[in-house]
Amino acid sequence: MKRLTITICLVLLMTALNIESSETEFFVDANSGSDLNKGLSEDNAWKTINHALGEVEGTPDAPVTINIAEGTYNMLLGETFPIRVKSNVTLQGAGMDKTILDAKGSGKNVMLIENTCHVNVTMMTITGGECQSMPGGGIYIESSDAVVRQCKITGNSAINGGGIFGHSPSAEIIDCVISKNSAEVGGGVFISFLTLKNCIIEDNDTEPSFFSGVGIGGGIVVFSHYSKFGAYILDCTIRNNRATWG
C-alpha cells in the first residue's frame, strides 16, 4: 500500500509539472479562435494577439511562447493596435508570408517593444502601420532586450523610421526584409541604438519634411549622436531606396 501511494504521488507530481510546462505555450488564431477560450491548444486558441498578451505572464525561468496561426490579424477581425509585447514572451508566426499583422486604418504603430527583456518576434509580416505622432510605423523598439527574426516589415509609415525605429543597444533585427516603407527621415529604418544583421532593406522611400522640404535617408538613417554606442549594420543588402538626401 505504501509503495502504491508513493507511485500515485509521483504520477500526480509529474502530471502537475507537465501541465505547468504546457501552459507556457499558447495559441492564437484570428480565423477560428475566440477570446473566450483558454488559448492552450490550436483547437482552443484565442482570437487576438493583444488579448493573449494580456492573459500571459512569462518569467526568465519560464518564458512564454504565443503561437500565432496563419492568417491576417487586423481591426476587422477584432485585433487592436499597437501590439504591446511583454517581457519573457516570444511571438511566433507560421511564416514570414503566412502570419500577417495589418494595422491599416488604426493610425498607430503595428508593434511596440518598450522597456522589456527576453522578447522574440519571429516569422510574420508587419504592415499597415500609419503613425504620424511617433516614430517606428512598423516596429518601435526602445530600451529592450529583443530579437526580431525572419520577419517582413513592409508598407508602414511614420515621421521617423517608417519600418523600424530602434533605440535599444541590446536589440537585434536578423534575417528580415524591410521594404516599401516611408518616413520623412529613415524610410526603412531609423537607428540610434540597434543591430541589423543579414537583412534586406529595399524599395523604401522618404516624404518631404514639413520643416525642411526634403526627405532624408531612404533606406537607413543612423543618428550619429548616439550611434557610436551601439549601431551595427552587418551583412545587409541595401538597394533601390529613394530620398532627396541619402
C-alpha positions as CSV (number, residue, x, y, z in Angstrom):
1,M,0.0,0.0,0.0
2,K,2.8,2.4,0.9
3,R,4.5,1.7,-2.4
4,L,1.3,2.3,-4.3
5,T,0.8,5.6,-2.5
6,I,4.3,6.8,-3.4
7,T,3.7,5.8,-7.0
8,I,0.4,7.6,-7.2
9,C,2.0,10.7,-5.7
10,L,4.8,10.6,-8.3
11,V,2.4,10.3,-11.1
12,L,0.4,13.3,-9.8
13,L,3.5,15.3,-9.4
14,M,4.7,14.6,-13.0
15,T,1.2,15.4,-14.3
16,A,1.2,18.7,-12.5
17,L,4.7,19.5,-13.8
18,N,3.6,18.7,-17.4
19,I,0.5,20.9,-17.1
20,E,2.7,23.8,-15.8
21,S,5.1,23.3,-18.6
22,S,2.4,23.1,-21.3
23,E,0.8,26.3,-20.1
24,T,3.9,28.3,-21.1
25,E,2.8,27.7,-24.7
26,F,-0.3,29.4,-26.0
27,F,-2.2,29.7,-29.3
28,V,-3.9,32.5,-31.3
29,D,-6.0,32.1,-34.5
30,A,-7.8,35.0,-36.0
31,N,-10.0,32.8,-38.1
32,S,-11.2,30.1,-35.8
33,G,-10.2,31.3,-32.3
34,S,-12.2,33.1,-29.6
35,D,-11.0,35.3,-26.8
36,L,-13.4,33.4,-24.6
37,N,-11.2,30.3,-25.0
38,K,-8.2,29.3,-22.8
39,G,-5.6,29.5,-25.5
40,L,-4.0,26.3,-24.5
41,S,-4.2,24.4,-27.9
42,E,-4.8,25.1,-31.6
43,D,-8.4,23.9,-31.2
44,N,-8.9,26.2,-28.2
45,A,-7.0,29.2,-29.4
46,W,-7.6,32.9,-28.6
47,K,-8.6,35.2,-31.4
48,T,-6.5,38.3,-30.9
49,I,-2.8,38.8,-30.1
50,N,-3.3,41.7,-27.6
51,H,-5.8,39.6,-25.7
52,A,-3.3,36.8,-25.4
53,L,-0.6,39.2,-24.2
54,G,-3.0,40.4,-21.5
55,E,-3.5,36.9,-20.3
56,V,0.0,35.6,-20.1
57,E,2.9,36.3,-17.8
58,G,6.3,34.9,-18.6
59,T,9.4,34.8,-16.3
60,P,13.1,34.4,-17.2
61,D,12.9,30.8,-15.9
62,A,9.5,30.1,-17.6
63,P,9.2,32.2,-20.8
64,V,6.0,32.1,-22.7
65,T,5.6,31.4,-26.4
66,I,2.4,32.6,-28.2
67,N,2.0,30.7,-31.5
68,I,0.1,32.9,-34.0
69,A,-1.6,30.9,-36.7
70,E,-1.6,31.6,-40.4
71,G,-3.9,34.4,-41.3
72,T,-4.4,38.2,-41.2
73,Y,-4.7,40.0,-37.9
74,N,-6.5,43.3,-38.4
75,M,-9.1,45.6,-37.0
76,L,-11.9,43.9,-39.0
77,L,-11.2,40.7,-37.1
78,G,-11.0,42.4,-33.7
79,E,-7.3,43.0,-33.3
80,T,-6.2,46.2,-31.6
81,F,-3.1,48.2,-32.2
82,P,-0.4,48.7,-31.3
83,I,0.6,45.2,-30.3
84,R,2.4,45.8,-26.9
85,V,4.9,43.0,-26.4
86,K,5.7,42.0,-22.8
87,S,9.0,40.7,-21.3
88,N,9.8,37.0,-21.5
89,V,7.4,36.4,-24.4
90,T,8.0,35.0,-27.9
91,L,5.5,35.9,-30.6
92,Q,5.9,33.1,-33.2
93,G,4.1,33.2,-36.5
94,A,3.5,30.4,-39.0
95,G,5.9,32.0,-41.6
96,M,7.1,35.3,-43.0
97,D,4.3,35.5,-45.6
98,K,1.7,33.4,-43.7
99,T,1.1,35.3,-40.4
100,I,0.2,39.0,-41.2
101,L,-0.2,41.7,-38.6
102,D,-2.0,44.5,-40.5
103,A,-2.7,47.8,-38.6
104,K,-4.2,49.6,-41.6
105,G,-6.8,52.1,-40.6
106,S,-5.7,52.3,-37.0
107,G,-3.4,55.3,-37.4
108,K,-0.9,53.6,-35.0
109,N,2.3,51.6,-34.9
110,V,1.9,47.9,-35.5
111,M,4.1,46.8,-32.6
112,L,5.7,48.5,-29.6
113,I,8.6,46.8,-27.7
114,E,9.4,49.1,-24.8
115,N,11.4,48.6,-21.6
116,T,11.2,44.8,-21.9
117,C,13.7,41.9,-21.7
118,H,13.9,38.5,-23.4
119,V,11.5,39.3,-26.2
120,N,11.4,37.4,-29.5
121,V,9.3,38.2,-32.6
122,T,9.6,35.7,-35.5
123,M,8.1,34.5,-38.7
124,M,5.5,37.1,-39.6
125,T,4.7,40.1,-41.7
126,I,4.2,43.5,-40.0
127,T,2.4,46.0,-42.2
128,G,-0.1,48.8,-42.3
129,G,1.4,51.0,-39.5
130,E,0.5,54.6,-40.2
131,C,1.8,56.6,-37.2
132,Q,2.4,60.3,-37.6
133,S,2.6,61.1,-33.9
134,M,5.6,58.9,-33.1
135,P,8.4,57.0,-34.9
136,G,8.5,53.4,-36.0
137,G,5.4,52.7,-38.0
138,G,6.1,49.0,-38.2
139,I,8.0,48.4,-35.0
140,Y,9.1,50.8,-32.3
141,I,11.9,49.4,-30.1
142,E,13.2,51.2,-27.1
143,S,15.3,50.1,-24.1
144,S,14.6,46.4,-24.7
145,D,16.5,43.1,-25.0
146,A,14.7,41.9,-28.1
147,V,15.3,39.9,-31.3
148,V,13.1,40.3,-34.4
149,R,13.9,37.4,-36.7
150,Q,12.7,36.2,-40.1
151,C,10.0,38.9,-40.4
152,K,8.9,41.1,-43.3
153,I,8.3,44.7,-42.3
154,T,6.6,46.4,-45.3
155,G,4.0,49.0,-46.1
156,N,4.4,51.1,-43.0
157,S,4.8,54.9,-42.5
158,A,5.8,57.3,-39.7
159,I,7.6,60.6,-39.1
160,N,11.0,58.8,-38.5
161,G,11.7,55.1,-39.2
162,G,8.8,54.1,-41.4
163,G,9.6,50.4,-41.0
164,I,11.5,50.3,-37.7
165,F,12.7,52.8,-35.1
166,G,15.5,51.4,-32.9
167,H,16.7,53.0,-29.7
168,S,18.0,49.9,-27.9
169,P,21.6,48.7,-28.0
170,S,20.6,45.1,-27.0
171,A,18.0,44.7,-29.7
172,E,18.7,42.8,-33.0
173,I,16.9,42.6,-36.3
174,I,18.1,39.4,-38.0
175,D,17.2,37.8,-41.4
176,C,14.4,40.3,-42.1
177,V,13.1,42.0,-45.2
178,I,12.4,45.7,-44.7
179,S,10.7,47.1,-47.8
180,K,8.2,49.6,-49.2
181,N,8.1,51.7,-46.0
182,S,8.1,55.5,-45.9
183,A,9.0,58.3,-43.5
184,E,10.4,61.9,-43.5
185,V,13.6,60.6,-42.0
186,G,14.7,57.0,-42.4
187,G,12.2,55.5,-44.8
188,G,13.1,51.9,-43.9
189,V,14.9,52.2,-40.6
190,F,15.9,54.9,-38.1
191,I,18.7,53.8,-35.8
192,S,20.2,55.4,-32.7
193,F,20.9,52.1,-31.0
194,L,20.2,48.8,-32.9
195,T,21.9,45.9,-34.7
196,L,20.8,44.9,-38.2
197,K,22.1,41.6,-39.3
198,N,21.7,39.8,-42.6
199,C,18.7,41.9,-43.6
200,I,17.4,43.2,-46.9
201,I,16.5,46.9,-46.9
202,E,14.9,47.7,-50.3
203,D,12.4,49.9,-52.1
204,N,11.8,52.3,-49.1
205,D,11.1,55.9,-49.7
206,T,11.0,59.3,-47.9
207,E,8.4,62.0,-47.9
208,P,9.3,65.7,-47.8
209,S,9.7,67.0,-44.3
210,F,7.3,69.8,-43.2
211,F,10.2,71.7,-41.8
212,S,13.0,71.2,-44.4
213,G,11.0,70.2,-47.6
214,V,13.2,67.2,-48.2
215,G,13.2,63.5,-47.3
216,I,16.4,62.1,-45.6
217,G,17.7,58.5,-45.8
218,G,15.5,56.3,-48.0
219,G,16.9,53.1,-46.6
220,I,18.5,53.8,-43.3
221,V,19.3,56.8,-41.1
222,V,21.8,56.4,-38.3
223,F,21.6,59.1,-35.8
224,S,25.2,59.9,-35.2
225,H,24.9,61.5,-31.7
226,Y,24.1,58.0,-30.3
227,S,25.3,55.6,-32.9
228,K,28.8,55.2,-31.6
229,F,27.4,53.5,-28.6
230,G,25.7,50.7,-30.4
231,A,24.6,50.9,-34.0
232,Y,25.7,48.0,-36.2
233,I,24.8,47.0,-39.8
234,L,26.2,43.6,-40.6
235,D,26.0,41.6,-43.9
236,C,22.9,43.5,-45.1
237,T,21.8,44.3,-48.6
238,I,20.6,47.9,-49.1
239,R,19.2,48.7,-52.5
240,N,16.7,50.7,-54.5
241,N,15.8,53.1,-51.8
242,R,14.8,56.7,-52.5
243,A,15.3,60.0,-50.8
244,T,16.2,63.7,-51.5
245,W,19.2,63.3,-49.3
246,G,20.9,60.0,-48.6
